Amino acid sequence: MKLSQKALEVLSTGTIKIRVNRSGMFQHITFKIKTLKLGNVEYYVLFTERTIGLTELAKIAEEIGLPVEAPNGTAFPKGTSAMDFKKES
């Protein structure tokens, strides 16, 4: 899978600040790139330590084009899986 321009920018900088709706309030939250291991494959994910609703996580994943993880769950862009975001060796 070819990554979007926005996803490539995030991967090169390592962080992104995103406006997120949390409990009815908009907040700017910093997400960091992290690698997770699934079997023998490592893949990229945007991570935050703040709890964010799953629908909001899915919206962010679609917007950025990368998987997004928070303490309460992980969301992938539609039609993708961890294998699509494999870390290049």
N, C-alpha and C positions, 0 to 999 in steps of 0.2 A: 504494500500500500504506500502510495506517495503522500507524504505529510504536507499539510497546508503551509503557506508562507508564515502565518501567525504561529503555528506550532514550531516551525524551524527557528523563529525568532526567540521563542520562549526557551527552547533547548539550548540555544547559544548563550543566552543571558543567565539561565538557571533559576530565575524568579519572575513572577508577574504579579501585579496588584490588580485585583478584579473587584468590581462593584457587585456585591452579593446581597440578596434579600434574605435576612435572617430574622425570623419571628416578626415579620411585618415591618422591619426597619432595614434600610439600605446601609451597608457598611462596606468599606474598602478593606479587603483581606488579602494578605500576601500569600501566594502559593509558591512552593519550591519544587524543583524537579528532584525526584527520588527514583531510584531503581529498585524494583521488587523482583524476587526470584520465584519463578513458577516452574517447578521441575528443573530442567537443565538450562532454561532460558531466562535471561534477565530482560525486563521491559521497563520503559519510562512511564512515570505517572506524576501528575501534579498533586502535591500533598499540602494539606493544612491541618493544624491541630484543633481547629475550631469545628464544632458540630454544625453541619449545614444540611437542610432537608434534601432528600434524595431527588426530588423533582428539580431543585435548584442545581444540584450536582450534575444531573443529566443535561440541563440547559448549558452549563459552563463547558462540559465535555464537548457538546455539539459546537459551541461558539469557538472554542480554542482548537479543537481537533485532536485532543490528547485525553487519555483517561484521567479522571479526577478522583482522589481519595480523601476522605475525612474519617474521623473516628467511628462514625455510624454507617459507613458503606463506601462503595466504589461505583463509579459510573463510567461507561465507555460511550464514545460516539456511536450512533446507530450503525449497525451492520459491521462492527469491528470487534475484535477480541484482543487479548494480550499479545498474541503472535504478530499482530499488525504493528506493534510498537516495540519490537525487539531491539535491544541494545546492540549496536554494531560493535564487533570486536576489533 
